[in-house]
Amino acid sequence: MTPKQIGAAVRKARGQRSIREVAGAAGLHRDQVTGIEQATKAYTGRSLLALGQVAGLHTHLQAKGAE
């Protein structure tokens, strides 16, 4: 997935919850969540996993080129 696709998935999964609410539950700053949703800020795997867990997303890691 591209950063824009990841951001769109996070935004959709967040639903009606505020950025502040989701960021707080994930242990992130709201600016970081906004940056991930808008694909304007780099993020760590830990940040993405925490945000995905709070937003209800499933994470699947796959080696590049693996099917």
Helices and strands as residue ranges (DSSP letters): H 3-14, H 19-26, H 30-37, H 45-55
